[in-house]
Amino acid sequence: MTVVKSLYKYHVYFSFSICRLYDNVSDRCQEMPDTTKEIVELIQYLQDASTVQVVELQQQVNEAAERLQFLLNYANLAREFLDCCI
């Protein structure tokens, strides 16, 4: 397997994991608490999600975007290289 294919597979896996994490945050935020304790836990979760988790997810999205840009640039270079060699 080439380095580009490996990087692509990692990028796809990483991107899907970001989506799953966002889905987990969304699902948790949509839960309806039944007790005061659950309300307090949800408020604490929302505070953590908005100050820590979302920031970390944004950093992961930025990393994925940079990796995708690299892959797109590399693919363009590879195509140009192949065109020159034909």
C-alpha positions, 0 to 999 in steps of 0.5 A: 500500500502506498503512503498516499493510500495509507494517508487517505484511509487514515483521513477517512477513518479520522473524518468519520470519527470526528462525525461520530464525536459530534453526533455523540455531543448532539445526542447527549444534548438532546436528552430530556432529563427527568430529575434535578440530578440529571439536569445538573449533569446535563448542564455540566456536560453542556459546559464541558462540551462547549468549552472543551469538546467542541474546541478539541473537535474544531482542532481535529476538523482543522487537522483533517482539512489540512490533510485533505488539502495535502492529499488534493495537492498531491493528487494534482501533482501526481496527475500532472506527473503522469501526464508528462510521462505519457 
